[in-house]
Amino acid sequence: MQNLPSVGRRPTSIAARLIAVFTLLTAFLAGPAQAQLQLRIGGGNFQPMPIAIADFGGDPSLAGLVSGVVTNNLRRSGYFTPLEHGRFPEQPNFDAAPNFEKWRATGVQGLVTGRVVREAGRVKVEFRLWDVTSGQQMTGQQYGTDAANVRRTGHLISDAVYTKITGLGPWFDSRIAFVDETGPKENRRKRLMVMDQDGANVRAITSGEMSVVAPRYSPATQDIAFMAQANGHQPRVQMINLETGSRQALGNVDSMSASPRFSPDGRKIVMSVQQGGNADIVTMDLASKAQRSITNGMAIDTSPTYSPDGSQIAFESDRGGSQQVYVMGADGSNPHRITFGAGSASQPAFSPRGDLIAYTRQRNGGFAICVSKPDGSGERVLTEGFHNEGPTFAPNGQYVLFFRDPGGQGGGKLFMVDITGKVEQPVPTPAYASDPTWSPLLGGR
């Protein structure tokens, strides 16, 4: 293992972690105590941090790809403003300290330098994050991979920079599954697709032989659950494994099942199952296929979602006369309503941090994506307009992904908004898209 040397100072701390997809250990070099590069999110006067991502050195066919991914990721986060290349005062040497006086004159506070080289059939990717104000290195890291995976190192570098400066958790090294929609509005072909969180590496998971809606990633396995319907058949929950392609239907053949969600350990599915004219929340053990109803009443209960510790389930129900969000124990105990006020509320999604629930609120002809605490207090509107639906959280709980359908003969598009409501960005897809679900961090996936 080769650690990045500290340029112009003695390293004060080194910590190592293993990135399972790569063959090398990566080494973090923390900057000294006087390094103060930090971005505080929120507040009325929030401004993105000016930062520069220098052109990475080394192999020209790969270096520009990696630095471009980092630049695009940090810009899309809404928390950074990358400096345009035309304003770069120099092309820094990766093995030497930058000319901080020149970089300070551009107004940037952070500088990322890097290098990508081929070594014995492998690719080595290195980067450093510099605090321009103090002239100190904040962190440095090295990855080893093959050429086919080099783009992913850009996501890992983005996460390292983002977390070091903001103090928030990583999220760039993740994927998004969604429903790809093509064809005329009255006869849409709806396929399950997966892509990197920035819209790259799109691949189809289903062929379009049946319509797919409401996909959800497992937090612990390589599975996605979704509702599928073939012509002339009942809608039914299915599960597909992304590694093997194996696919299985879940639930009873004679009952319509919908809105599947995994338990935090990936061993159970919670879903809505039609019972006569009503719908109840049902859990299924994926090993034994044993089912258990945890709601049972004269209402339509649907869209269940586990809290990250598995102790609670949020769901939507019309038991009070209109669609609202309720929370209950994972065993169905103590169901209680948490959304009030004008309009209806639906499609709840727990944050991975457990501090918020996102949902769609419909009122006055509009659709808003909202968040509140799990007890219903502190409701905030993140974005509103016509037909915003389907919220799902990023792995760090800082962003909410959703789709927006303007109506007419067009179709939906994906967007993400941060939980302060100050940042909203489109998420590129090949065609119309709906029903997004954000994966956990890839890690060893």
QUISULSUL-V58692 format. One record per helix or strand of 3 or more residues. SS is the DSSP state (a for helix, b for strand). FROM is the first residue (numbers start at 0). TO is the last residue. If there is no record, write none. Layout:
BEGIN
((SS;FROM;TO) (SS;FROM;TO))
END
This chain:
BEGIN
((b;12;17) (b;24;29) (b;48;52) (a;59;75) (b;79;81) (a;84;86) (a;99;104) (b;109;118) (b;121;130) (b;135;144) (a;146;165) (b;174;181) (a;184;186) (b;188;195) (b;210;216) (b;222;228) (b;235;240) (b;246;248) (b;256;261) (b;267;274) (b;277;284) (b;290;292) (b;299;305) (b;311;316) (b;323;328) (b;343;349) (b;356;362) (b;365;371) (b;379;384) (b;387;392) (b;398;404) (b;411;417) (b;423;426) (b;431;437))
END
